[in-house]
Amino acid sequence: MGGFTAGNGVPGAIAFLVPAAPAPHLSGVAPHTPKDPLHGVTLERLLTELVAHHGWREMGRRVEIRCFLFDPSIKSSLTFLRKNPWARSKVEEMYVDLVSGR
């Protein structure tokens, strides 16, 4: 007598896959938080925070690029930083230093 048997061994019974119950949340365990201080921070936001904290003059002193030194603006700086990874990495490093308190 052929046919299918369910996990309970009953011939002809239909087996259904039932999802396991989610693991209960362990109290006292913090949810995962990323260790990268740049996680979720847009380039515009970090640039705006750096300018508010340091000002354009100090930004230009630390990273010598024209968009910080001559007629600076967020828009021109974003355009330049998106096209020049070496400058962007320096600005991101300044932001990490700022938020980490260094």
Gaussian input, Z-matrix of N, CA and C with variables (Angstrom, degrees):
# hf/3-21g

backbone

0 1
 N
 C     1     B1
 C     2     B2     1     A1
 N     3     B3     2     A2     1     D1
 C     4     B4     3     A3     2     D2
 C     5     B5     4     A4     3     D3
 N     6     B6     5     A5     4     D4
 C     7     B7     6     A6     5     D5
 C     8     B8     7     A7     6     D6
 N     9     B9     8     A8     7     D7
 C    10    B10     9     A9     8     D8
 C    11    B11    10    A10     9     D9
 N    12    B12    11    A11    10    D10
 C    13    B13    12    A12    11    D11
 C    14    B14    13    A13    12    D12
 N    15    B15    14    A14    13    D13
 C    16    B16    15    A15    14    D14
 C    17    B17    16    A16    15    D15
 N    18    B18    17    A17    16    D16
 C    19    B19    18    A18    17    D17
 C    20    B20    19    A19    18    D18
 N    21    B21    20    A20    19    D19
 C    22    B22    21    A21    20    D20
 C    23    B23    22    A22    21    D21
 N    24    B24    23    A23    22    D22
 C    25    B25    24    A24    23    D23
 C    26    B26    25    A25    24    D24
 N    27    B27    26    A26    25    D25
 C    28    B28    27    A27    26    D26
 C    29    B29    28    A28    27    D27
 N    30    B30    29    A29    28    D28
 C    31    B31    30    A30    29    D29
 C    32    B32    31    A31    30    D30
 N    33    B33    32    A32    31    D31
 C    34    B34    33    A33    32    D32
 C    35    B35    34    A34    33    D33
 N    36    B36    35    A35    34    D34
 C    37    B37    36    A36    35    D35
 C    38    B38    37    A37    36    D36
 N    39    B39    38    A38    37    D37
 C    40    B40    39    A39    38    D38
 C    41    B41    40    A40    39    D39
 N    42    B42    41    A41    40    D40
 C    43    B43    42    A42    41    D41
 C    44    B44    43    A43    42    D42
 N    45    B45    44    A44    43    D43
 C    46    B46    45    A45    44    D44
 C    47    B47    46    A46    45    D45
 N    48    B48    47    A47    46    D46
 C    49    B49    48    A48    47    D47
 C    50    B50    49    A49    48    D48
 N    51    B51    50    A50    49    D49
 C    52    B52    51    A51    50    D50
 C    53    B53    52    A52    51    D51
 N    54    B54    53    A53    52    D52
 C    55    B55    54    A54    53    D53
 C    56    B56    55    A55    54    D54
 N    57    B57    56    A56    55    D55
 C    58    B58    57    A57    56    D56
 C    59    B59    58    A58    57    D57
 N    60    B60    59    A59    58    D58
 C    61    B61    60    A60    59    D59
 C    62    B62    61    A61    60    D60
 N    63    B63    62    A62    61    D61
 C    64    B64    63    A63    62    D62
 C    65    B65    64    A64    63    D63
 N    66    B66    65    A65    64    D64
 C    67    B67    66    A66    65    D65
 C    68    B68    67    A67    66    D66
 N    69    B69    68    A68    67    D67
 C    70    B70    69    A69    68    D68
 C    71    B71    70    A70    69    D69
 N    72    B72    71    A71    70    D70
 C    73    B73    72    A72    71    D71
 C    74    B74    73    A73    72    D72
 N    75    B75    74    A74    73    D73
 C    76    B76    75    A75    74    D74
 C    77    B77    76    A76    75    D75
 N    78    B78    77    A77    76    D76
 C    79    B79    78    A78    77    D77
 C    80    B80    79    A79    78    D78
 N    81    B81    80    A80    79    D79
 C    82    B82    81    A81    80    D80
 C    83    B83    82    A82    81    D81
 N    84    B84    83    A83    82    D82
 C    85    B85    84    A84    83    D83
 C    86    B86    85    A85    84    D84
 N    87    B87    86    A86    85    D85
 C    88    B88    87    A87    86    D86
 C    89    B89    88    A88    87    D87
 N    90    B90    89    A89    88    D88
 C    91    B91    90    A90    89    D89
 C    92    B92    91    A91    90    D90
 N    93    B93    92    A92    91    D91
 C    94    B94    93    A93    92    D92
 C    95    B95    94    A94    93    D93
 N    96    B96    95    A95    94    D94
 C    97    B97    96    A96    95    D95
 C    98    B98    97    A97    96    D96
 N    99    B99    98    A98    97    D97
 C   100   B100    99    A99    98    D98
 C   101   B101   100   A100    99    D99
 N   102   B102   101   A101   100   D100
 C   103   B103   102   A102   101   D101
 C   104   B104   103   A103   102   D102
 N   105   B105   104   A104   103   D103
 C   106   B106   105   A105   104   D104
 C   107   B107   106   A106   105   D105
 N   108   B108   107   A107   106   D106
 C   109   B109   108   A108   107   D107
 C   110   B110   109   A109   108   D108
 N   111   B111   110   A110   109   D109
 C   112   B112   111   A111   110   D110
 C   113   B113   112   A112   111   D111
 N   114   B114   113   A113   112   D112
 C   115   B115   114   A114   113   D113
 C   116   B116   115   A115   114   D114
 N   117   B117   116   A116   115   D115
 C   118   B118   117   A117   116   D116
 C   119   B119   118   A118   117   D117
 N   120   B120   119   A119   118   D118
 C   121   B121   120   A120   119   D119
 C   122   B122   121   A121   120   D120
 N   123   B123   122   A122   121   D121
 C   124   B124   123   A123   122   D122
 C   125   B125   124   A124   123   D123
 N   126   B126   125   A125   124   D124
 C   127   B127   126   A126   125   D125
 C   128   B128   127   A127   126   D126
 N   129   B129   128   A128   127   D127
 C   130   B130   129   A129   128   D128
 C   131   B131   130   A130   129   D129
 N   132   B132   131   A131   130   D130
 C   133   B133   132   A132   131   D131
 C   134   B134   133   A133   132   D132
 N   135   B135   134   A134   133   D133
 C   136   B136   135   A135   134   D134
 C   137   B137   136   A136   135   D135
 N   138   B138   137   A137   136   D136
 C   139   B139   138   A138   137   D137
 C   140   B140   139   A139   138   D138
 N   141   B141   140   A140   139   D139
 C   142   B142   141   A141   140   D140
 C   143   B143   142   A142   141   D141
 N   144   B144   143   A143   142   D142
 C   145   B145   144   A144   143   D143
 C   146   B146   145   A145   144   D144
 N   147   B147   146   A146   145   D145
 C   148   B148   147   A147   146   D146
 C   149   B149   148   A148   147   D147
 N   150   B150   149   A149   148   D148
 C   151   B151   150   A150   149   D149
 C   152   B152   151   A151   150   D150
 N   153   B153   152   A152   151   D151
 C   154   B154   153   A153   152   D152
 C   155   B155   154   A154   153   D153
 N   156   B156   155   A155   154   D154
 C   157   B157   156   A156   155   D155
 C   158   B158   157   A157   156   D156
 N   159   B159   158   A158   157   D157
 C   160   B160   159   A159   158   D158
 C   161   B161   160   A160   159   D159
 N   162   B162   161   A161   160   D160
 C   163   B163   162   A162   161   D161
 C   164   B164   163   A163   162   D162
 N   165   B165   164   A164   163   D163
 C   166   B166   165   A165   164   D164
 C   167   B167   166   A166   165   D165
 N   168   B168   167   A167   166   D166
 C   169   B169   168   A168   167   D167
 C   170   B170   169   A169   168   D168
 N   171   B171   170   A170   169   D169
 C   172   B172   171   A171   170   D170
 C   173   B173   172   A172   171   D171
 N   174   B174   173   A173   172   D172
 C   175   B175   174   A174   173   D173
 C   176   B176   175   A175   174   D174
 N   177   B177   176   A176   175   D175
 C   178   B178   177   A177   176   D176
 C   179   B179   178   A178   177   D177
 N   180   B180   179   A179   178   D178
 C   181   B181   180   A180   179   D179
 C   182   B182   181   A181   180   D180
 N   183   B183   182   A182   181   D181
 C   184   B184   183   A183   182   D182
 C   185   B185   184   A184   183   D183
 N   186   B186   185   A185   184   D184
 C   187   B187   186   A186   185   D185
 C   188   B188   187   A187   186   D186
 N   189   B189   188   A188   187   D187
 C   190   B190   189   A189   188   D188
 C   191   B191   190   A190   189   D189
 N   192   B192   191   A191   190   D190
 C   193   B193   192   A192   191   D191
 C   194   B194   193   A193   192   D192
 N   195   B195   194   A194   193   D193
 C   196   B196   195   A195   194   D194
 C   197   B197   196   A196   195   D195
 N   198   B198   197   A197   196   D196
 C   199   B199   198   A198   197   D197
 C   200   B200   199   A199   198   D198
 N   201   B201   200   A200   199   D199
 C   202   B202   201   A201   200   D200
 C   203   B203   202   A202   201   D201
 N   204   B204   203   A203   202   D202
 C   205   B205   204   A204   203   D203
 C   206   B206   205   A205   204   D204
 N   207   B207   206   A206   205   D205
 C   208   B208   207   A207   206   D206
 C   209   B209   208   A208   207   D207
 N   210   B210   209   A209   208   D208
 C   211   B211   210   A210   209   D209
 C   212   B212   211   A211   210   D210
 N   213   B213   212   A212   211   D211
 C   214   B214   213   A213   212   D212
 C   215   B215   214   A214   213   D213
 N   216   B216   215   A215   214   D214
 C   217   B217   216   A216   215   D215
 C   218   B218   217   A217   216   D216
 N   219   B219   218   A218   217   D217
 C   220   B220   219   A219   218   D218
 C   221   B221   220   A220   219   D219
 N   222   B222   221   A221   220   D220
 C   223   B223   222   A222   221   D221
 C   224   B224   223   A223   222   D222
 N   225   B225   224   A224   223   D223
 C   226   B226   225   A225   224   D224
 C   227   B227   226   A226   225   D225
 N   228   B228   227   A227   226   D226
 C   229   B229   228   A228   227   D227
 C   230   B230   229   A229   228   D228
 N   231   B231   230   A230   229   D229
 C   232   B232   231   A231   230   D230
 C   233   B233   232   A232   231   D231
 N   234   B234   233   A233   232   D232
 C   235   B235   234   A234   233   D233
 C   236   B236   235   A235   234   D234
 N   237   B237   236   A236   235   D235
 C   238   B238   237   A237   236   D236
 C   239   B239   238   A238   237   D237
 N   240   B240   239   A239   238   D238
 C   241   B241   240   A240   239   D239
 C   242   B242   241   A241   240   D240
 N   243   B243   242   A242   241   D241
 C   244   B244   243   A243   242   D242
 C   245   B245   244   A244   243   D243
 N   246   B246   245   A245   244   D244
 C   247   B247   246   A246   245   D245
 C   248   B248   247   A247   246   D246
 N   249   B249   248   A248   247   D247
 C   250   B250   249   A249   248   D248
 C   251   B251   250   A250   249   D249
 N   252   B252   251   A251   250   D250
 C   253   B253   252   A252   251   D251
 C   254   B254   253   A253   252   D252
 N   255   B255   254   A254   253   D253
 C   256   B256   255   A255   254   D254
 C   257   B257   256   A256   255   D255
 N   258   B258   257   A257   256   D256
 C   259   B259   258   A258   257   D257
 C   260   B260   259   A259   258   D258
 N   261   B261   260   A260   259   D259
 C   262   B262   261   A261   260   D260
 C   263   B263   262   A262   261   D261
 N   264   B264   263   A263   262   D262
 C   265   B265   264   A264   263   D263
 C   266   B266   265   A265   264   D264
 N   267   B267   266   A266   265   D265
 C   268   B268   267   A267   266   D266
 C   269   B269   268   A268   267   D267
 N   270   B270   269   A269   268   D268
 C   271   B271   270   A270   269   D269
 C   272   B272   271   A271   270   D270
 N   273   B273   272   A272   271   D271
 C   274   B274   273   A273   272   D272
 C   275   B275   274   A274   273   D273
 N   276   B276   275   A275   274   D274
 C   277   B277   276   A276   275   D275
 C   278   B278   277   A277   276   D276
 N   279   B279   278   A278   277   D277
 C   280   B280   279   A279   278   D278
 C   281   B281   280   A280   279   D279
 N   282   B282   281   A281   280   D280
 C   283   B283   282   A282   281   D281
 C   284   B284   283   A283   282   D282
 N   285   B285   284   A284   283   D283
 C   286   B286   285   A285   284   D284
 C   287   B287   286   A286   285   D285
 N   288   B288   287   A287   286   D286
 C   289   B289   288   A288   287   D287
 C   290   B290   289   A289   288   D288
 N   291   B291   290   A290   289   D289
 C   292   B292   291   A291   290   D290
 C   293   B293   292   A292   291   D291
 N   294   B294   293   A293   292   D292
 C   295   B295   294   A294   293   D293
 C   296   B296   295   A295   294   D294
 N   297   B297   296   A296   295   D295
 C   298   B298   297   A297   296   D296
 C   299   B299   298   A298   297   D297
 N   300   B300   299   A299   298   D298
 C   301   B301   300   A300   299   D299
 C   302   B302   301   A301   300   D300
 N   303   B303   302   A302   301   D301
 C   304   B304   303   A303   302   D302
 C   305   B305   304   A304   303   D303

   B1=1.4389
   B2=1.5241
   B3=1.3476
   B4=1.4595
   B5=1.5088
   B6=1.2970
   B7=1.4560
   B8=1.5132
   B9=1.2600
   B10=1.4630
   B11=1.5120
   B12=1.2994
   B13=1.4557
   B14=1.5157
   B15=1.2646
   B16=1.4544
   B17=1.5202
   B18=1.2643
   B19=1.4602
   B20=1.5140
   B21=1.3163
   B22=1.4653
   B23=1.5237
   B24=1.3538
   B25=1.4510
   B26=1.5074
   B27=1.3352
   B28=1.4560
   B29=1.5272
   B30=1.3657
   B31=1.4594
   B32=1.5235
   B33=1.3488
   B34=1.4517
   B35=1.5190
   B36=1.3082
   B37=1.4590
   B38=1.5274
   B39=1.2834
   B40=1.4659
   B41=1.5230
   B42=1.3223
   B43=1.4670
   B44=1.5238
   B45=1.2859
   B46=1.4544
   B47=1.5209
   B48=1.3220
   B49=1.4556
   B50=1.5187
   B51=1.2800
   B52=1.4534
   B53=1.5145
   B54=1.3260
   B55=1.4600
   B56=1.5199
   B57=1.3048
   B58=1.4655
   B59=1.5164
   B60=1.2911
   B61=1.4600
   B62=1.5173
   B63=1.3277
   B64=1.4601
   B65=1.5250
   B66=1.3074
   B67=1.4648
   B68=1.5188
   B69=1.2846
   B70=1.4703
   B71=1.5300
   B72=1.3272
   B73=1.4548
   B74=1.5288
   B75=1.2797
   B76=1.4568
   B77=1.5188
   B78=1.3020
   B79=1.4577
   B80=1.5210
   B81=1.3110
   B82=1.4589
   B83=1.5170
   B84=1.3258
   B85=1.4530
   B86=1.5162
   B87=1.3127
   B88=1.4546
   B89=1.5193
   B90=1.3142
   B91=1.4617
   B92=1.5208
   B93=1.3236
   B94=1.4587
   B95=1.5222
   B96=1.3085
   B97=1.4580
   B98=1.5112
   B99=1.3147
   B100=1.4548
   B101=1.5272
   B102=1.3143
   B103=1.4558
   B104=1.5208
   B105=1.3178
   B106=1.4535
   B107=1.5246
   B108=1.3449
   B109=1.4662
   B110=1.5269
   B111=1.3304
   B112=1.4600
   B113=1.5229
   B114=1.3345
   B115=1.4626
   B116=1.5227
   B117=1.3151
   B118=1.4569
   B119=1.5131
   B120=1.3260
   B121=1.4630
   B122=1.5240
   B123=1.3091
   B124=1.4590
   B125=1.5228
   B126=1.3208
   B127=1.4614
   B128=1.5277
   B129=1.3138
   B130=1.4643
   B131=1.5291
   B132=1.3167
   B133=1.4735
   B134=1.5306
   B135=1.3351
   B136=1.4602
   B137=1.5174
   B138=1.3385
   B139=1.4553
   B140=1.5224
   B141=1.3174
   B142=1.4648
   B143=1.5254
   B144=1.3247
   B145=1.4667
   B146=1.5263
   B147=1.3223
   B148=1.4631
   B149=1.5283
   B150=1.3206
   B151=1.4700
   B152=1.5216
   B153=1.3220
   B154=1.4666
   B155=1.5224
   B156=1.3199
   B157=1.4636
   B158=1.5367
   B159=1.3384
   B160=1.4702
   B161=1.5226
   B162=1.3197
   B163=1.4617
   B164=1.5262
   B165=1.3332
   B166=1.4623
   B167=1.5270
   B168=1.3267
   B169=1.4783
   B170=1.5269
   B171=1.3324
   B172=1.4701
   B173=1.5301
   B174=1.3143
   B175=1.4666
   B176=1.5280
   B177=1.3407
   B178=1.4649
   B179=1.5157
   B180=1.3207
   B181=1.4620
   B182=1.5245
   B183=1.3216
   B184=1.4681
   B185=1.5223
   B186=1.3307
   B187=1.4642
   B188=1.5278
   B189=1.3064
   B190=1.4637
   B191=1.5299
   B192=1.3125
   B193=1.4617
   B194=1.5252
   B195=1.3183
   B196=1.4620
   B197=1.5290
   B198=1.3202
   B199=1.4730
   B200=1.5286
   B201=1.3129
   B202=1.4667
   B203=1.5248
   B204=1.3250
   B205=1.4603
   B206=1.5230
   B207=1.3290
   B208=1.4541
   B209=1.5225
   B210=1.3204
   B211=1.4605
   B212=1.5297
   B213=1.3272
   B214=1.4678
   B215=1.5271
   B216=1.3230
   B217=1.4575
   B218=1.5325
   B219=1.3021
   B220=1.4625
   B221=1.5224
   B222=1.3390
   B223=1.4651
   B224=1.5277
   B225=1.3238
   B226=1.4697
   B227=1.5225
   B228=1.3139
   B229=1.4607
   B230=1.5252
   B231=1.3282
   B232=1.4605
   B233=1.5222
   B234=1.3176
   B235=1.4666
   B236=1.5174
   B237=1.3260
   B238=1.4612
   B239=1.5272
   B240=1.3219
   B241=1.4639
   B242=1.5298
   B243=1.3108
   B244=1.4705
   B245=1.5241
   B246=1.3225
   B247=1.4657
   B248=1.5228
   B249=1.3259
   B250=1.4648
   B251=1.5239
   B252=1.3321
   B253=1.4688
   B254=1.5289
   B255=1.3276
   B256=1.4643
   B257=1.5312
   B258=1.3390
   B259=1.4655
   B260=1.5257
   B261=1.3155
   B262=1.4693
   B263=1.5219
   B264=1.3294
   B265=1.4661
   B266=1.5235
   B267=1.3290
   B268=1.4763
   B269=1.5296
   B270=1.3232
   B271=1.4652
   B272=1.5300
   B273=1.3209
   B274=1.4615
   B275=1.5286
   B276=1.3119
   B277=1.4664
   B278=1.5298
   B279=1.3344
   B280=1.4732
   B281=1.5233
   B282=1.3208
   B283=1.4632
   B284=1.5221
   B285=1.3217
   B286=1.4632
   B287=1.5270
   B288=1.3232
   B289=1.4689
   B290=1.5339
   B291=1.3264
   B292=1.4633
   B293=1.5147
   B294=1.3384
   B295=1.4590
   B296=1.5167
   B297=1.3361
   B298=1.4600
   B299=1.5256
   B300=1.3377
   B301=1.4579
   B302=1.5162
   B303=1.3110
   B304=1.4769
   B305=1.4974
   A1=106.85
   A2=116.08
   A3=119.88
   A4=111.16
   A5=115.22
   A6=119.87
   A7=111.25
   A8=112.86
   A9=119.53
   A10=109.73
   A11=115.29
   A12=118.58
   A13=107.87
   A14=115.83
   A15=120.73
   A16=108.61
   A17=115.44
   A18=120.61
   A19=112.46
   A20=116.67
   A21=119.17
   A22=111.59
   A23=117.19
   A24=121.32
   A25=114.75
   A26=118.30
   A27=121.15
   A28=107.67
   A29=117.43
   A30=119.74
   A31=111.41
   A32=115.68
   A33=120.73
   A34=114.28
   A35=118.52
   A36=120.33
   A37=108.89
   A38=116.01
   A39=120.74
   A40=108.02
   A41=113.38
   A42=118.31
   A43=109.03
   A44=117.32
   A45=122.60
   A46=108.56
   A47=114.23
   A48=118.75
   A49=107.72
   A50=115.80
   A51=121.34
   A52=107.33
   A53=117.35
   A54=118.13
   A55=111.18
   A56=113.85
   A57=118.84
   A58=109.07
   A59=116.12
   A60=120.89
   A61=108.68
   A62=116.81
   A63=118.62
   A64=110.60
   A65=114.58
   A66=119.22
   A67=109.20
   A68=117.17
   A69=118.96
   A70=109.57
   A71=115.65
   A72=120.74
   A73=108.84
   A74=114.38
   A75=119.49
   A76=108.67
   A77=116.95
   A78=118.82
   A79=109.26
   A80=114.39
   A81=119.64
   A82=113.18
   A83=118.27
   A84=121.06
   A85=107.69
   A86=116.70
   A87=121.20
   A88=110.05
   A89=116.85
   A90=118.96
   A91=110.15
   A92=116.15
   A93=121.02
   A94=110.66
   A95=117.08
   A96=122.24
   A97=108.09
   A98=117.56
   A99=119.83
   A100=111.38
   A101=116.19
   A102=120.73
   A103=111.33
   A104=117.18
   A105=121.70
   A106=109.46
   A107=118.52
   A108=120.11
   A109=113.12
   A110=117.81
   A111=120.82
   A112=112.48
   A113=116.85
   A114=121.16
   A115=110.62
   A116=116.19
   A117=121.02
   A118=115.20
   A119=117.85
   A120=121.58
   A121=108.28
   A122=116.41
   A123=119.29
   A124=109.89
   A125=115.29
   A126=120.17
   A127=110.19
   A128=117.06
   A129=120.13
   A130=111.22
   A131=116.40
   A132=119.80
   A133=111.09
   A134=117.12
   A135=117.66
   A136=110.81
   A137=117.56
   A138=120.44
   A139=110.77
   A140=116.98
   A141=121.20
   A142=111.10
   A143=117.38
   A144=120.55
   A145=111.43
   A146=116.80
   A147=119.75
   A148=111.61
   A149=116.69
   A150=120.32
   A151=110.29
   A152=117.27
   A153=120.47
   A154=110.99
   A155=116.67
   A156=120.68
   A157=112.78
   A158=116.76
   A159=120.72
   A160=113.81
   A161=117.40
   A162=121.28
   A163=110.18
   A164=115.12
   A165=120.05
   A166=112.52
   A167=116.85
   A168=120.00
   A169=111.09
   A170=116.24
   A171=120.31
   A172=110.78
   A173=116.51
   A174=119.60
   A175=109.85
   A176=116.40
   A177=121.04
   A178=112.54
   A179=116.83
   A180=119.87
   A181=110.42
   A182=116.32
   A183=120.43
   A184=113.03
   A185=116.59
   A186=121.57
   A187=105.78
   A188=116.66
   A189=121.55
   A190=111.20
   A191=113.99
   A192=120.24
   A193=107.67
   A194=115.94
   A195=122.08
   A196=113.16
   A197=116.60
   A198=118.05
   A199=112.11
   A200=118.20
   A201=121.70
   A202=111.04
   A203=117.48
   A204=121.75
   A205=114.64
   A206=118.33
   A207=122.03
   A208=110.40
   A209=116.14
   A210=122.81
   A211=111.47
   A212=117.02
   A213=120.25
   A214=112.57
   A215=114.56
   A216=121.24
   A217=107.86
   A218=115.44
   A219=120.30
   A220=109.32
   A221=116.82
   A222=120.96
   A223=111.97
   A224=117.75
   A225=119.44
   A226=111.07
   A227=116.80
   A228=120.47
   A229=111.31
   A230=117.07
   A231=120.26
   A232=111.13
   A233=116.35
   A234=120.55
   A235=110.45
   A236=117.06
   A237=120.98
   A238=111.44
   A239=116.75
   A240=120.35
   A241=111.95
   A242=117.36
   A243=119.81
   A244=111.97
   A245=117.18
   A246=121.36
   A247=113.16
   A248=117.89
   A249=121.81
   A250=110.82
   A251=116.58
   A252=120.73
   A253=114.21
   A254=118.24
   A255=120.20
   A256=110.67
   A257=116.76
   A258=120.52
   A259=110.70
   A260=115.56
   A261=119.55
   A262=110.88
   A263=117.32
   A264=119.57
   A265=111.27
   A266=117.67
   A267=120.01
   A268=111.01
   A269=116.03
   A270=120.29
   A271=109.86
   A272=117.28
   A273=120.12
   A274=110.79
   A275=117.07
   A276=120.86
   A277=110.70
   A278=116.90
   A279=120.29
   A280=110.42
   A281=116.65
   A282=120.76
   A283=111.26
   A284=116.52
   A285=120.39
   A286=109.57
   A287=117.05
   A288=120.75
   A289=110.77
   A290=115.82
   A291=119.70
   A292=112.54
   A293=117.42
   A294=119.43
   A295=113.38
   A296=116.84
   A297=118.71
   A298=111.77
   A299=116.72
   A300=120.08
   A301=114.32
   A302=117.24
   A303=118.95
   A304=111.47
   D1=105.83
   D2=-177.97
   D3=-80.18
   D4=-165.40
   D5=176.95
   D6=118.84
   D7=178.79
   D8=-178.31
   D9=-95.57
   D10=149.24
   D11=172.75
   D12=-123.14
   D13=140.69
   D14=177.93
   D15=-79.46
   D16=172.64
   D17=-179.96
   D18=-59.41
   D19=-19.12
   D20=179.96
   D21=-89.35
   D22=0.88
   D23=175.75
   D24=83.53
   D25=5.65
   D26=-179.43
   D27=-84.82
   D28=120.97
   D29=179.45
   D30=-63.30
   D31=135.96
   D32=176.76
   D33=81.73
   D34=-7.68
   D35=179.22
   D36=-73.53
   D37=148.53
   D38=-179.39
   D39=-95.07
   D40=129.98
   D41=178.50
   D42=-92.70
   D43=134.67
   D44=177.17
   D45=-114.36
   D46=141.19
   D47=174.75
   D48=-88.18
   D49=122.43
   D50=179.83
   D51=-111.88
   D52=124.83
   D53=-179.85
   D54=-63.42
   D55=143.58
   D56=178.04
   D57=-66.85
   D58=150.79
   D59=177.60
   D60=-66.07
   D61=142.98
   D62=178.68
   D63=-62.06
   D64=147.74
   D65=179.28
   D66=-64.47
   D67=135.91
   D68=179.39
   D69=-65.75
   D70=145.20
   D71=178.78
   D72=-69.82
   D73=129.82
   D74=179.16
   D75=-82.14
   D76=117.07
   D77=-179.83
   D78=-69.25
   D79=145.05
   D80=-179.24
   D81=88.85
   D82=-7.02
   D83=177.58
   D84=-102.67
   D85=122.42
   D86=-178.73
   D87=-72.47
   D88=143.46
   D89=175.70
   D90=-65.01
   D91=157.29
   D92=-177.52
   D93=-61.19
   D94=128.59
   D95=174.48
   D96=-123.68
   D97=135.97
   D98=-178.58
   D99=-67.33
   D100=145.25
   D101=-179.81
   D102=-89.14
   D103=-13.17
   D104=-179.43
   D105=-77.79
   D106=115.30
   D107=-179.12
   D108=-67.00
   D109=-13.65
   D110=178.08
   D111=-89.58
   D112=-7.40
   D113=-177.80
   D114=-60.22
   D115=121.52
   D116=177.16
   D117=80.27
   D118=3.26
   D119=-179.14
   D120=-101.25
   D121=122.89
   D122=178.52
   D123=-76.63
   D124=157.85
   D125=177.91
   D126=-61.31
   D127=-38.28
   D128=178.97
   D129=-63.17
   D130=-42.35
   D131=-179.23
   D132=-65.33
   D133=-46.46
   D134=-177.72
   D135=-66.67
   D136=-37.11
   D137=178.09
   D138=-65.12
   D139=-43.18
   D140=178.52
   D141=-61.37
   D142=-42.34
   D143=178.93
   D144=-66.75
   D145=-40.19
   D146=178.58
   D147=-64.27
   D148=-42.99
   D149=179.17
   D150=-65.04
   D151=-40.15
   D152=178.31
   D153=-63.61
   D154=-36.62
   D155=-177.92
   D156=-81.87
   D157=-48.18
   D158=-173.79
   D159=-98.20
   D160=-32.64
   D161=-172.84
   D162=86.56
   D163=159.54
   D164=-176.83
   D165=-63.60
   D166=-38.44
   D167=-177.27
   D168=-60.32
   D169=-46.87
   D170=179.54
   D171=-68.40
   D172=-36.77
   D173=176.68
   D174=-60.43
   D175=-43.96
   D176=179.00
   D177=-67.17
   D178=-30.81
   D179=177.61
   D180=-70.07
   D181=-40.24
   D182=-177.75
   D183=-76.76
   D184=-38.56
   D185=178.44
   D186=-128.87
   D187=102.52
   D188=-174.04
   D189=-77.89
   D190=87.71
   D191=175.29
   D192=-132.02
   D193=145.21
   D194=-174.22
   D195=-57.04
   D196=-37.38
   D197=-175.94
   D198=-67.44
   D199=-15.09
   D200=174.09
   D201=-93.96
   D202=-25.90
   D203=-172.21
   D204=-96.70
   D205=-35.68
   D206=-174.41
   D207=-121.56
   D208=115.71
   D209=-179.31
   D210=49.21
   D211=58.00
   D212=-174.88
   D213=-69.22
   D214=146.27
   D215=173.36
   D216=-152.61
   D217=157.22
   D218=177.62
   D219=-61.96
   D220=-44.67
   D221=-176.62
   D222=-60.21
   D223=-49.74
   D224=-178.79
   D225=-66.62
   D226=-35.45
   D227=179.17
   D228=-67.67
   D229=-41.39
   D230=177.68
   D231=-61.60
   D232=-43.23
   D233=178.90
   D234=-59.99
   D235=-47.40
   D236=-178.84
   D237=-65.13
   D238=-46.29
   D239=-176.49
   D240=-65.83
   D241=-32.95
   D242=178.46
   D243=-70.17
   D244=-25.84
   D245=-179.05
   D246=-94.15
   D247=-11.64
   D248=-174.46
   D249=-130.34
   D250=91.28
   D251=-176.16
   D252=-58.05
   D253=-32.36
   D254=-179.44
   D255=-63.87
   D256=-39.46
   D257=179.11
   D258=-73.70
   D259=-40.15
   D260=179.10
   D261=-60.23
   D262=-42.41
   D263=-179.23
   D264=-64.50
   D265=-34.93
   D266=177.27
   D267=-67.08
   D268=-40.37
   D269=179.55
   D270=-68.81
   D271=-40.77
   D272=177.22
   D273=-63.25
   D274=-37.88
   D275=177.52
   D276=-63.94
   D277=-39.53
   D278=175.96
   D279=-61.06
   D280=-40.97
   D281=-179.86
   D282=-65.50
   D283=-43.39
   D284=178.76
   D285=-61.08
   D286=-42.44
   D287=176.98
   D288=-60.73
   D289=-40.96
   D290=-179.81
   D291=-64.25
   D292=-48.39
   D293=-176.63
   D294=-75.39
   D295=-22.08
   D296=178.58
   D297=-88.97
   D298=-4.40
   D299=176.28
   D300=82.98
   D301=14.77
   D302=177.78
   D303=-81.94

